[in-house]
Amino acid sequence: MLKHSLDTANSVLYVRPESKLEETDFAALAQAVDPYIEERGGLAGIIIEAPEFPGWENLGALMSHFRFVRDHHKHIKKVGLVTDSPLGDIAETLAAHFVSAEVRHFPTGELDSARQWVMADS
C-alpha cells in the first residue's frame, strides 16, 4: 500500500509506502496527481518517506512503477528520498541517468530537510 497526499499550496507530492507496492498503487497515484500536473504543468517535487523499502508485490507492480516514473519524471523538478535503506544511495545515483528530476537522499528523520530542499528554488 502506498499512501500519498498532494500539497497543492507548495506543489509537493508526499508518498509513503506502508507495505509491498502494488499495481493499483501507481494507478491511484497517477489519478491523484495527473489533473494537478495538467493544470499547473508540473510539481516542485515528490518526497518519498520510507524508512525501509518494502519492495513490490509482483512483477506487474514493478512494471507499473516504471511506467509511472517514465510518464511523470519530466513534470517533476526534484525527488527527495527520506530513507535509511541502502537503496536510497543507489536510487540517487541511478536516477541521475534516467530521470530529468534532481534526486537527493536524506536519512530517516530528515523529512523537514527534504521538504526545504524540494521547495527551494534551483
C-alpha positions in Angstrom: 0.0 0.0 0.0 1.2 3.4 -1.0 -0.2 6.4 1.0 0.0 9.7 -0.7 -1.0 13.3 -0.2 -0.7 16.3 -2.5 0.3 19.7 -1.0 -1.2 21.9 -3.7 0.0 25.1 -1.9 3.6 24.1 -2.3 3.3 21.7 -5.3 4.7 18.8 -3.5 3.5 15.2 -3.5 4.2 13.2 -0.4 4.4 9.4 -0.8 4.8 6.8 2.0 4.9 3.1 1.2 3.4 1.1 4.1 3.7 -2.4 2.6 4.8 -4.1 -0.7 3.9 -1.9 -3.6 1.0 -3.0 -5.8 0.0 -2.2 -9.4 -3.1 -0.3 -8.1 -0.9 2.0 -6.0 0.6 3.6 -9.1 -2.8 3.9 -10.8 -4.2 5.7 -7.7 -1.1 7.9 -7.6 -1.5 8.9 -11.2 -5.2 9.6 -10.8 -4.4 11.9 -7.8 -1.6 13.9 -9.4 -2.3 13.9 -13.2 -5.1 16.6 -13.0 -2.8 18.8 -11.0 0.1 18.4 -13.4 -2.2 19.0 -16.4 -3.5 22.2 -14.7 -0.1 23.5 -13.3 2.4 22.0 -15.7 4.3 20.0 -13.0 5.3 19.6 -9.5 8.0 21.2 -7.5 8.8 17.8 -6.2 8.0 14.4 -4.7 9.0 13.4 -1.2 9.2 9.7 -0.7 9.4 8.7 3.0 10.2 5.1 3.5 12.4 4.1 6.5 12.9 0.8 4.7 12.0 -0.1 1.1 9.2 -2.7 1.2 9.7 -4.0 -2.4 7.0 -4.8 -4.9 4.1 -7.3 -4.6 4.9 -8.8 -8.1 6.4 -8.1 -11.5 3.3 -6.3 -12.5 3.7 -3.8 -9.7 7.4 -3.2 -10.6 6.3 -2.6 -14.2 3.6 -0.2 -13.1 6.2 1.7 -11.0 8.5 2.0 -14.0 5.6 3.3 -16.2 4.7 5.9 -13.6 8.3 7.1 -13.5 8.5 7.1 -17.3 5.3 9.1 -17.7 5.9 11.6 -14.9 9.6 12.3 -14.4 9.6 15.3 -16.9 6.9 17.0 -14.8 8.8 16.8 -11.5 11.7 19.1 -10.6 13.0 17.3 -7.5 12.6 14.0 -5.7 13.6 13.8 -2.0 14.2 10.2 -0.8 13.9 10.0 3.0 15.1 6.5 3.9 17.8 4.6 5.7 17.6 1.8 3.1 20.8 1.3 1.1 18.6 1.7 -2.0 18.4 5.4 -1.2 22.0 6.0 -2.3 21.7 3.7 -5.2 18.5 5.4 -6.4 20.1 8.8 -6.1 23.0 7.7 -8.3 20.9 5.7 -10.9 18.1 8.2 -11.2 20.6 10.9 -12.4 21.0 8.8 -15.6 17.3 8.0 -16.2 15.1 10.9 -15.0 15.1 14.6 -15.5 14.2 15.3 -11.9 17.0 16.1 -9.4 17.2 13.4 -6.8 18.6 13.6 -3.3 18.8 11.1 -0.5 18.0 12.1 3.1 18.3 9.9 6.2 15.2 8.8 8.0 14.0 11.6 10.3 15.1 14.3 7.9 11.7 14.9 6.4 11.9 18.7 7.1 15.3 18.9 5.4 13.9 17.1 2.4 10.9 19.4 2.3 13.1 22.5 2.5 15.3 21.2 -0.3 12.3 20.3 -2.6 10.7 23.7 -2.1 13.9 25.8 -2.5 14.3 27.3 -6.0 17.0 25.6 -8.0 
